[in-house]
């Protein structure tokens, strides 16, 4: 599932290729991707508008339009935004086609159709898109200092893994990067935030910034079971740097002594080393 680094990679592609383009015409296939509104609302909201910026908050792509509205794209499990030459053969599960004024096309492709595309009024975001209005701080797009994380850690006794995954606290971190960040910080996923001292909080802060930034630099992570690719269809390569995610049963690359454990809670798997994480 695309997380902050993958969505940021897509955002950069959109900034380069979609900003300044006019969306001439729109086709909607599967209605599920526009379930928040309707195909008619998406077509009316996008047709004839020009994309003026490409922004991101957490895992949400936000594309302000010259109409004053904003297009939101959420990739969810398997969504892709692809740019293609006009008339190019479309992959299966292409649910939205945007015809652009230079003859190219932007596609929203999503085999599992959990993703969505919607046009909303940013002044009414709390009513029209509550999950976006309720997002916590984005550690890459916004200012996120050590003191900000210290405030978060001090405010709760929740376990670190669910805390990192809570989009209303910190926006953009999902299952893969939470595991990698906690491993780098040498903190157990089930460790209570109330037991994390300021030195460990600083390690956690550094790991959040470093890991997300490094992953963005190489285009994010593309895993075997997911279809994440960038705007041009290219895979990321940060999966090669994963030290715990997807390595259950392997010897820990960091300490060389522990074995990577995989525990499942609430339908999510957690990967960690019992020797170097405490
Ligand atoms: Zn270890």
py3Dmol code that shows the C-alpha trace and the ligand (Angstrom):
import py3Dmol

protein = """\
ATOM      1  CA  UNK A   1       0.000   0.000   0.000  1.00  0.00           C
ATOM      2  CA  UNK A   2       1.489   3.351  -1.010  1.00  0.00           C
ATOM      3  CA  UNK A   3       2.652   5.432   1.959  1.00  0.00           C
ATOM      4  CA  UNK A   4       4.143   8.919   2.202  1.00  0.00           C
ATOM      5  CA  UNK A   5       7.284   8.256   0.070  1.00  0.00           C
ATOM      6  CA  UNK A   6       5.337   6.612  -2.754  1.00  0.00           C
ATOM      7  CA  UNK A   7       2.618   9.281  -2.770  1.00  0.00           C
ATOM      8  CA  UNK A   8       5.309  11.991  -2.684  1.00  0.00           C
ATOM      9  CA  UNK A   9       6.979  10.384  -5.710  1.00  0.00           C
ATOM     10  CA  UNK A  10       3.668  10.499  -7.577  1.00  0.00           C
ATOM     11  CA  UNK A  11       3.177  14.116  -6.458  1.00  0.00           C
ATOM     12  CA  UNK A  12       6.547  15.109  -7.913  1.00  0.00           C
ATOM     13  CA  UNK A  13       5.599  13.529 -11.221  1.00  0.00           C
ATOM     14  CA  UNK A  14       2.277  15.360 -11.213  1.00  0.00           C
ATOM     15  CA  UNK A  15       4.025  18.640 -10.423  1.00  0.00           C
ATOM     16  CA  UNK A  16       6.255  18.155 -13.426  1.00  0.00           C
ATOM     17  CA  UNK A  17       3.693  16.859 -15.901  1.00  0.00           C
ATOM     18  CA  UNK A  18       0.161  17.832 -14.845  1.00  0.00           C
ATOM     19  CA  UNK A  19       0.524  21.313 -13.333  1.00  0.00           C
ATOM     20  CA  UNK A  20      -0.310  23.923 -15.980  1.00  0.00           C
ATOM     21  CA  UNK A  21      -2.222  21.412 -18.080  1.00  0.00           C
ATOM     22  CA  UNK A  22      -5.900  21.825 -18.831  1.00  0.00           C
ATOM     23  CA  UNK A  23      -8.148  18.804 -18.397  1.00  0.00           C
ATOM     24  CA  UNK A  24     -10.200  18.879 -21.579  1.00  0.00           C
ATOM     25  CA  UNK A  25     -12.470  15.896 -21.031  1.00  0.00           C
ATOM     26  CA  UNK A  26     -12.980  13.154 -18.450  1.00  0.00           C
ATOM     27  CA  UNK A  27     -14.328   9.607 -18.612  1.00  0.00           C
ATOM     28  CA  UNK A  28     -15.277   7.576 -15.565  1.00  0.00           C
ATOM     29  CA  UNK A  29     -15.546   3.782 -15.762  1.00  0.00           C
ATOM     30  CA  UNK A  30     -15.988   2.158 -12.395  1.00  0.00           C
ATOM     31  CA  UNK A  31     -18.257   4.248 -10.155  1.00  0.00           C
ATOM     32  CA  UNK A  32     -16.669   2.924  -6.987  1.00  0.00           C
ATOM     33  CA  UNK A  33     -13.670   5.249  -7.399  1.00  0.00           C
ATOM     34  CA  UNK A  34     -15.999   8.268  -7.296  1.00  0.00           C
ATOM     35  CA  UNK A  35     -18.231   6.845  -4.540  1.00  0.00           C
ATOM     36  CA  UNK A  36     -17.947   9.964  -2.396  1.00  0.00           C
ATOM     37  CA  UNK A  37     -19.780  11.972  -5.084  1.00  0.00           C
ATOM     38  CA  UNK A  38     -20.746  10.697  -8.560  1.00  0.00           C
ATOM     39  CA  UNK A  39     -19.270  10.280 -12.042  1.00  0.00           C
ATOM     40  CA  UNK A  40     -21.239  13.365 -13.143  1.00  0.00           C
ATOM     41  CA  UNK A  41     -19.799  15.452 -10.300  1.00  0.00           C
ATOM     42  CA  UNK A  42     -16.240  14.416 -11.133  1.00  0.00           C
ATOM     43  CA  UNK A  43     -16.693  15.074 -14.851  1.00  0.00           C
ATOM     44  CA  UNK A  44     -18.308  18.488 -14.228  1.00  0.00           C
ATOM     45  CA  UNK A  45     -15.715  19.416 -11.606  1.00  0.00           C
ATOM     46  CA  UNK A  46     -12.694  18.606 -13.756  1.00  0.00           C
ATOM     47  CA  UNK A  47     -13.686  19.341 -17.367  1.00  0.00           C
ATOM     48  CA  UNK A  48     -12.190  22.591 -18.660  1.00  0.00           C
ATOM     49  CA  UNK A  49     -10.155  23.265 -15.535  1.00  0.00           C
ATOM     50  CA  UNK A  50      -6.390  23.760 -15.313  1.00  0.00           C
ATOM     51  CA  UNK A  51      -4.324  22.121 -12.586  1.00  0.00           C
ATOM     52  CA  UNK A  52      -2.483  24.896 -10.737  1.00  0.00           C
ATOM     53  CA  UNK A  53      -0.445  22.957  -8.130  1.00  0.00           C
ATOM     54  CA  UNK A  54       0.403  19.461  -6.923  1.00  0.00           C
ATOM     55  CA  UNK A  55       0.345  19.103  -3.144  1.00  0.00           C
ATOM     56  CA  UNK A  56       0.282  16.218  -0.706  1.00  0.00           C
ATOM     57  CA  UNK A  57      -0.794  15.776   2.870  1.00  0.00           C
ATOM     58  CA  UNK A  58      -0.106  12.373   4.324  1.00  0.00           C
ATOM     59  CA  UNK A  59      -1.206   9.837   1.733  1.00  0.00           C
ATOM     60  CA  UNK A  60      -3.593  12.284   0.008  1.00  0.00           C
ATOM     61  CA  UNK A  61      -2.728  13.954  -3.299  1.00  0.00           C
ATOM     62  CA  UNK A  62      -4.300  17.406  -3.500  1.00  0.00           C
ATOM     63  CA  UNK A  63      -4.419  19.191  -6.855  1.00  0.00           C
ATOM     64  CA  UNK A  64      -5.838  22.726  -6.713  1.00  0.00           C
ATOM     65  CA  UNK A  65      -7.659  23.729  -9.902  1.00  0.00           C
ATOM     66  CA  UNK A  66      -8.146  27.185 -11.455  1.00  0.00           C
ATOM     67  CA  UNK A  67     -11.878  26.841 -10.686  1.00  0.00           C
ATOM     68  CA  UNK A  68     -11.118  27.198  -6.958  1.00  0.00           C
ATOM     69  CA  UNK A  69     -11.915  23.541  -6.310  1.00  0.00           C
ATOM     70  CA  UNK A  70      -9.304  20.879  -5.537  1.00  0.00           C
ATOM     71  CA  UNK A  71      -8.964  17.381  -6.961  1.00  0.00           C
ATOM     72  CA  UNK A  72      -8.103  14.755  -4.342  1.00  0.00           C
ATOM     73  CA  UNK A  73      -6.631  11.401  -5.323  1.00  0.00           C
ATOM     74  CA  UNK A  74      -6.097   8.636  -2.777  1.00  0.00           C
ATOM     75  CA  UNK A  75      -4.253   5.538  -4.032  1.00  0.00           C
ATOM     76  CA  UNK A  76      -5.299   3.397  -1.031  1.00  0.00           C
ATOM     77  CA  UNK A  77      -4.216  -0.266  -1.637  1.00  0.00           C
ATOM     78  CA  UNK A  78      -3.358  -0.480  -5.309  1.00  0.00           C
ATOM     79  CA  UNK A  79      -4.135   2.819  -7.031  1.00  0.00           C
ATOM     80  CA  UNK A  80      -1.848   4.235  -9.705  1.00  0.00           C
ATOM     81  CA  UNK A  81      -1.803   7.554 -11.527  1.00  0.00           C
ATOM     82  CA  UNK A  82      -0.218   7.089 -14.941  1.00  0.00           C
ATOM     83  CA  UNK A  83       0.606   9.553 -17.684  1.00  0.00           C
ATOM     84  CA  UNK A  84       0.364   8.256 -21.246  1.00  0.00           C
ATOM     85  CA  UNK A  85       0.424   9.388 -24.844  1.00  0.00           C
ATOM     86  CA  UNK A  86      -2.992  10.024 -26.367  1.00  0.00           C
ATOM     87  CA  UNK A  87      -4.610   6.840 -27.605  1.00  0.00           C
ATOM     88  CA  UNK A  88      -2.132   4.523 -25.831  1.00  0.00           C
ATOM     89  CA  UNK A  89      -3.486   1.097 -24.866  1.00  0.00           C
ATOM     90  CA  UNK A  90      -4.896   1.260 -21.350  1.00  0.00           C
ATOM     91  CA  UNK A  91      -4.185  -1.347 -18.701  1.00  0.00           C
ATOM     92  CA  UNK A  92      -7.119  -3.246 -17.183  1.00  0.00           C
ATOM     93  CA  UNK A  93      -8.786  -1.437 -14.251  1.00  0.00           C
ATOM     94  CA  UNK A  94      -8.353   2.056 -15.752  1.00  0.00           C
ATOM     95  CA  UNK A  95     -11.280   3.757 -13.998  1.00  0.00           C
ATOM     96  CA  UNK A  96     -10.740   7.452 -14.762  1.00  0.00           C
ATOM     97  CA  UNK A  97      -9.288   8.931 -17.957  1.00  0.00           C
ATOM     98  CA  UNK A  98      -8.406  12.635 -18.126  1.00  0.00           C
ATOM     99  CA  UNK A  99      -7.708  13.941 -21.628  1.00  0.00           C
ATOM    100  CA  UNK A 100      -5.179  16.786 -21.405  1.00  0.00           C
ATOM    101  CA  UNK A 101      -4.774  19.843 -23.626  1.00  0.00           C
ATOM    102  CA  UNK A 102      -1.415  18.669 -25.041  1.00  0.00           C
ATOM    103  CA  UNK A 103      -2.963  15.452 -26.325  1.00  0.00           C
ATOM    104  CA  UNK A 104      -1.646  13.256 -23.500  1.00  0.00           C
ATOM    105  CA  UNK A 105      -3.819  11.385 -21.005  1.00  0.00           C
ATOM    106  CA  UNK A 106      -3.711  10.918 -17.228  1.00  0.00           C
ATOM    107  CA  UNK A 107      -5.214   7.662 -15.955  1.00  0.00           C
ATOM    108  CA  UNK A 108      -6.353   6.501 -12.567  1.00  0.00           C
ATOM    109  CA  UNK A 109      -5.836   2.745 -12.505  1.00  0.00           C
ATOM    110  CA  UNK A 110      -6.811   0.614  -9.507  1.00  0.00           C
ATOM    111  CA  UNK A 111      -7.257  -3.178  -9.597  1.00  0.00           C
ATOM    112  CA  UNK A 112      -8.706  -3.360  -6.090  1.00  0.00           C
ATOM    113  CA  UNK A 113     -10.753  -0.138  -6.377  1.00  0.00           C
ATOM    114  CA  UNK A 114     -10.262   1.018  -2.792  1.00  0.00           C
ATOM    115  CA  UNK A 115      -8.734   4.224  -4.165  1.00  0.00           C
ATOM    116  CA  UNK A 116     -10.719   7.297  -5.067  1.00  0.00           C
ATOM    117  CA  UNK A 117     -10.780  10.504  -7.066  1.00  0.00           C
ATOM    118  CA  UNK A 118     -12.934  13.413  -5.967  1.00  0.00           C
ATOM    119  CA  UNK A 119     -13.315  17.158  -6.593  1.00  0.00           C
ATOM    120  CA  UNK A 120     -14.069  19.193  -3.484  1.00  0.00           C
ATOM    121  CA  UNK A 121     -14.325  22.780  -2.278  1.00  0.00           C
ATOM    122  CA  UNK A 122     -11.278  23.392  -0.035  1.00  0.00           C
ATOM    123  CA  UNK A 123     -13.268  25.893   2.036  1.00  0.00           C
ATOM    124  CA  UNK A 124     -15.638  23.059   2.961  1.00  0.00           C
ATOM    125  CA  UNK A 125     -13.002  20.368   3.469  1.00  0.00           C
ATOM    126  CA  UNK A 126     -14.268  19.563   6.973  1.00  0.00           C
ATOM    127  CA  UNK A 127     -17.705  18.708   5.535  1.00  0.00           C
ATOM    128  CA  UNK A 128     -16.752  17.305   2.128  1.00  0.00           C
ATOM    129  CA  UNK A 129     -13.564  15.433   3.083  1.00  0.00           C
ATOM    130  CA  UNK A 130     -13.343  15.004   6.869  1.00  0.00           C
ATOM    131  CA  UNK A 131     -10.349  12.588   6.731  1.00  0.00           C
ATOM    132  CA  UNK A 132      -8.251  15.318   5.077  1.00  0.00           C
ATOM    133  CA  UNK A 133      -9.432  17.995   7.516  1.00  0.00           C
ATOM    134  CA  UNK A 134      -8.497  15.744  10.456  1.00  0.00           C
ATOM    135  CA  UNK A 135      -4.964  14.828   9.325  1.00  0.00           C
ATOM    136  CA  UNK A 136      -2.124  15.290  11.766  1.00  0.00           C
ATOM    137  CA  UNK A 137       1.239  16.858  10.938  1.00  0.00           C
ATOM    138  CA  UNK A 138       2.944  15.739   7.713  1.00  0.00           C
ATOM    139  CA  UNK A 139       6.591  15.162   8.699  1.00  0.00           C
ATOM    140  CA  UNK A 140       7.952  15.978   5.225  1.00  0.00           C
ATOM    141  CA  UNK A 141       5.558  18.563   3.763  1.00  0.00           C
ATOM    142  CA  UNK A 142       5.257  20.565   6.971  1.00  0.00           C
ATOM    143  CA  UNK A 143       7.503  21.730   9.794  1.00  0.00           C
ATOM    144  CA  UNK A 144       8.101  18.762  12.117  1.00  0.00           C
ATOM    145  CA  UNK A 145      10.679  19.500  14.778  1.00  0.00           C
ATOM    146  CA  UNK A 146      11.955  17.357  17.645  1.00  0.00           C
ATOM    147  CA  UNK A 147       9.726  19.384  19.980  1.00  0.00           C
ATOM    148  CA  UNK A 148       6.658  18.456  17.928  1.00  0.00           C
ATOM    149  CA  UNK A 149       7.373  14.754  18.335  1.00  0.00           C
ATOM    150  CA  UNK A 150       8.213  15.225  22.017  1.00  0.00           C
ATOM    151  CA  UNK A 151       4.779  16.819  22.497  1.00  0.00           C
ATOM    152  CA  UNK A 152       3.102  13.865  20.756  1.00  0.00           C
ATOM    153  CA  UNK A 153       5.034  11.247  22.766  1.00  0.00           C
ATOM    154  CA  UNK A 154       4.319  13.006  26.068  1.00  0.00           C
ATOM    155  CA  UNK A 155       0.597  13.271  25.353  1.00  0.00           C
ATOM    156  CA  UNK A 156      -0.153   9.546  25.359  1.00  0.00           C
ATOM    157  CA  UNK A 157       0.632   6.106  26.724  1.00  0.00           C
ATOM    158  CA  UNK A 158      -0.335   4.325  23.487  1.00  0.00           C
ATOM    159  CA  UNK A 159       2.008   1.756  21.954  1.00  0.00           C
ATOM    160  CA  UNK A 160       4.416   3.254  19.418  1.00  0.00           C
ATOM    161  CA  UNK A 161       3.325   1.311  16.343  1.00  0.00           C
ATOM    162  CA  UNK A 162      -0.382   2.274  16.438  1.00  0.00           C
ATOM    163  CA  UNK A 163       0.660   5.798  17.389  1.00  0.00           C
ATOM    164  CA  UNK A 164       2.845   6.113  14.271  1.00  0.00           C
ATOM    165  CA  UNK A 165       0.044   4.672  12.124  1.00  0.00           C
ATOM    166  CA  UNK A 166      -2.570   7.117  13.428  1.00  0.00           C
ATOM    167  CA  UNK A 167      -3.087   9.539  10.528  1.00  0.00           C
ATOM    168  CA  UNK A 168      -4.644  12.099  12.865  1.00  0.00           C
ATOM    169  CA  UNK A 169      -1.375  12.272  14.824  1.00  0.00           C
ATOM    170  CA  UNK A 170       1.297  12.007  12.109  1.00  0.00           C
ATOM    171  CA  UNK A 171       0.093  11.846   8.497  1.00  0.00           C
ATOM    172  CA  UNK A 172       1.630   9.553   5.890  1.00  0.00           C
ATOM    173  CA  UNK A 173       3.306   6.693   7.767  1.00  0.00           C
ATOM    174  CA  UNK A 174       1.879   3.233   7.073  1.00  0.00           C
ATOM    175  CA  UNK A 175       2.788  -0.312   8.009  1.00  0.00           C
ATOM    176  CA  UNK A 176       6.080  -0.630   6.106  1.00  0.00           C
ATOM    177  CA  UNK A 177       7.676   2.635   7.185  1.00  0.00           C
ATOM    178  CA  UNK A 178       6.423   2.358  10.779  1.00  0.00           C
ATOM    179  CA  UNK A 179       8.289  -0.962  11.100  1.00  0.00           C
ATOM    180  CA  UNK A 180      11.445   0.428   9.491  1.00  0.00           C
ATOM    181  CA  UNK A 181      11.342   3.625  11.585  1.00  0.00           C
ATOM    182  CA  UNK A 182      10.919   1.736  14.873  1.00  0.00           C
ATOM    183  CA  UNK A 183      13.743  -0.644  13.956  1.00  0.00           C
ATOM    184  CA  UNK A 184      16.104   2.241  13.165  1.00  0.00           C
ATOM    185  CA  UNK A 185      15.095   3.867  16.478  1.00  0.00           C
ATOM    186  CA  UNK A 186      15.780   0.592  18.358  1.00  0.00           C
ATOM    187  CA  UNK A 187      12.280   0.773  19.882  1.00  0.00           C
ATOM    188  CA  UNK A 188       9.833  -2.107  20.223  1.00  0.00           C
ATOM    189  CA  UNK A 189       6.563  -1.612  18.319  1.00  0.00           C
ATOM    190  CA  UNK A 190       4.531  -2.411  21.449  1.00  0.00           C
ATOM    191  CA  UNK A 191       6.512  -0.069  23.672  1.00  0.00           C
ATOM    192  CA  UNK A 192       4.311   2.484  25.446  1.00  0.00           C
ATOM    193  CA  UNK A 193       4.997   6.092  24.449  1.00  0.00           C
ATOM    194  CA  UNK A 194       4.959   6.992  28.144  1.00  0.00           C
ATOM    195  CA  UNK A 195       8.203   5.012  28.656  1.00  0.00           C
ATOM    196  CA  UNK A 196      10.125   6.717  25.821  1.00  0.00           C
ATOM    197  CA  UNK A 197      12.650   9.247  27.148  1.00  0.00           C
ATOM    198  CA  UNK A 198      13.829  12.349  25.304  1.00  0.00           C
ATOM    199  CA  UNK A 199      16.952  10.692  23.867  1.00  0.00           C
ATOM    200  CA  UNK A 200      14.879   7.890  22.384  1.00  0.00           C
ATOM    201  CA  UNK A 201      12.346  10.445  21.148  1.00  0.00           C
ATOM    202  CA  UNK A 202      15.168  12.226  19.321  1.00  0.00           C
ATOM    203  CA  UNK A 203      16.252   8.937  17.736  1.00  0.00           C
ATOM    204  CA  UNK A 204      12.670   8.330  16.649  1.00  0.00           C
ATOM    205  CA  UNK A 205      12.442  11.831  15.171  1.00  0.00           C
ATOM    206  CA  UNK A 206      15.664  11.372  13.228  1.00  0.00           C
ATOM    207  CA  UNK A 207      14.528   7.965  11.954  1.00  0.00           C
ATOM    208  CA  UNK A 208      11.172   9.340  10.741  1.00  0.00           C
ATOM    209  CA  UNK A 209      12.859  12.106   8.732  1.00  0.00           C
ATOM    210  CA  UNK A 210      15.798   9.999   7.472  1.00  0.00           C
ATOM    211  CA  UNK A 211      13.831   6.964   6.393  1.00  0.00           C
ATOM    212  CA  UNK A 212      11.030   8.880   4.680  1.00  0.00           C
ATOM    213  CA  UNK A 213      13.548  11.172   2.938  1.00  0.00           C
ATOM    214  CA  UNK A 214      15.769   8.272   1.807  1.00  0.00           C
ATOM    215  CA  UNK A 215      12.748   6.378   0.502  1.00  0.00           C
ATOM    216  CA  UNK A 216      11.544   9.419  -1.469  1.00  0.00           C
ATOM    217  CA  UNK A 217      15.008   9.760  -3.042  1.00  0.00           C
ATOM    218  CA  UNK A 218      14.740   6.295  -4.597  1.00  0.00           C
ATOM    219  CA  UNK A 219      11.082   6.538  -5.606  1.00  0.00           C
ATOM    220  CA  UNK A 220       9.566   4.663  -2.638  1.00  0.00           C
ATOM    221  CA  UNK A 221       9.048   0.922  -2.165  1.00  0.00           C
ATOM    222  CA  UNK A 222       7.531  -1.414  -4.756  1.00  0.00           C
ATOM    223  CA  UNK A 223       6.632  -4.813  -3.297  1.00  0.00           C
ATOM    224  CA  UNK A 224       5.770  -8.020  -5.054  1.00  0.00           C
ATOM    225  CA  UNK A 225       2.148  -8.047  -3.985  1.00  0.00           C
ATOM    226  CA  UNK A 226       1.464  -4.361  -4.606  1.00  0.00           C
ATOM    227  CA  UNK A 227       1.323  -2.486  -7.849  1.00  0.00           C
ATOM    228  CA  UNK A 228       2.867   0.801  -6.799  1.00  0.00           C
ATOM    229  CA  UNK A 229       4.650   2.615  -9.635  1.00  0.00           C
ATOM    230  CA  UNK A 230       5.286   6.286 -10.376  1.00  0.00           C
ATOM    231  CA  UNK A 231       3.598   8.437 -13.035  1.00  0.00           C
ATOM    232  CA  UNK A 232       5.756   6.926 -15.783  1.00  0.00           C
ATOM    233  CA  UNK A 233       5.183   3.352 -14.618  1.00  0.00           C
ATOM    234  CA  UNK A 234       8.582   2.998 -12.926  1.00  0.00           C
ATOM    235  CA  UNK A 235       9.028   1.002  -9.706  1.00  0.00           C
ATOM    236  CA  UNK A 236      10.752   2.356  -6.598  1.00  0.00           C
ATOM    237  CA  UNK A 237      13.726   0.605  -5.013  1.00  0.00           C
ATOM    238  CA  UNK A 238      13.563   1.340  -1.288  1.00  0.00           C
ATOM    239  CA  UNK A 239      12.373  -2.244  -0.689  1.00  0.00           C
ATOM    240  CA  UNK A 240      16.046  -3.205  -1.165  1.00  0.00           C
ATOM    241  CA  UNK A 241      16.839  -1.161   1.957  1.00  0.00           C
ATOM    242  CA  UNK A 242      14.107  -2.661   4.164  1.00  0.00           C
ATOM    243  CA  UNK A 243      15.745  -4.111   7.258  1.00  0.00           C
ATOM    244  CA  UNK A 244      12.703  -5.711   8.900  1.00  0.00           C
ATOM    245  CA  UNK A 245       9.598  -5.397   6.707  1.00  0.00           C
ATOM    246  CA  UNK A 246       9.078  -8.625   4.765  1.00  0.00           C
ATOM    247  CA  UNK A 247      12.105 -10.280   6.409  1.00  0.00           C
ATOM    248  CA  UNK A 248      10.324 -12.440   9.012  1.00  0.00           C
ATOM    249  CA  UNK A 249      12.424 -15.452   9.999  1.00  0.00           C
ATOM    250  CA  UNK A 250      15.664 -13.930   8.674  1.00  0.00           C
ATOM    251  CA  UNK A 251      18.674 -13.015  10.773  1.00  0.00           C
ATOM    252  CA  UNK A 252      18.612  -9.337  11.790  1.00  0.00           C
ATOM    253  CA  UNK A 253      20.790  -7.302   9.410  1.00  0.00           C
ATOM    254  CA  UNK A 254      21.405  -4.695  12.106  1.00  0.00           C
ATOM    255  CA  UNK A 255      22.619  -6.695  15.103  1.00  0.00           C
ATOM    256  CA  UNK A 256      23.429 -10.010  13.430  1.00  0.00           C
ATOM    257  CA  UNK A 257      22.146 -11.876  16.485  1.00  0.00           C
ATOM    258  CA  UNK A 258      18.359 -11.601  16.572  1.00  0.00           C
ATOM    259  CA  UNK A 259      15.801 -13.083  14.189  1.00  0.00           C
ATOM    260  CA  UNK A 260      13.135 -10.886  12.626  1.00  0.00           C
ATOM    261  CA  UNK A 261       9.787 -11.622  14.218  1.00  0.00           C
ATOM    262  CA  UNK A 262       6.404 -11.111  12.631  1.00  0.00           C
ATOM    263  CA  UNK A 263       3.455 -10.493  14.893  1.00  0.00           C
ATOM    264  CA  UNK A 264      -0.077  -9.762  13.734  1.00  0.00           C
ATOM    265  CA  UNK A 265      -2.480  -7.459  15.501  1.00  0.00           C
ATOM    266  CA  UNK A 266      -5.650  -5.868  14.185  1.00  0.00           C
ATOM    267  CA  UNK A 267      -5.041  -7.483  10.790  1.00  0.00           C
ATOM    268  CA  UNK A 268      -1.680  -5.736  10.404  1.00  0.00           C
ATOM    269  CA  UNK A 269       1.647  -7.463  10.548  1.00  0.00           C
ATOM    270  CA  UNK A 270       4.563  -6.018  12.483  1.00  0.00           C
ATOM    271  CA  UNK A 271       8.195  -6.915  11.803  1.00  0.00           C
ATOM    272  CA  UNK A 272      10.865  -6.328  14.421  1.00  0.00           C
ATOM    273  CA  UNK A 273      13.992  -7.648  16.125  1.00  0.00           C
ATOM    274  CA  UNK A 274      13.687  -8.643  19.764  1.00  0.00           C
ATOM    275  CA  UNK A 275      17.419  -8.198  20.317  1.00  0.00           C
ATOM    276  CA  UNK A 276      18.142  -4.680  19.075  1.00  0.00           C
ATOM    277  CA  UNK A 277      14.687  -3.180  19.701  1.00  0.00           C
ATOM    278  CA  UNK A 278      13.651  -2.660  23.310  1.00  0.00           C
TER     279      UNK A 278
END
"""
ligand_1 = """\
1
ZN
Zn 18.554 -6.897 15.620
"""
view = py3Dmol.view(width=600, height=400)
view.addModel(protein, "pdb")
view.setStyle({"model": 0}, {"cartoon": {"style": "trace"}})
view.addModel(ligand_1, "xyz")
view.setStyle({"model": 1}, {"stick": {}})
view.zoomTo()
view.show()
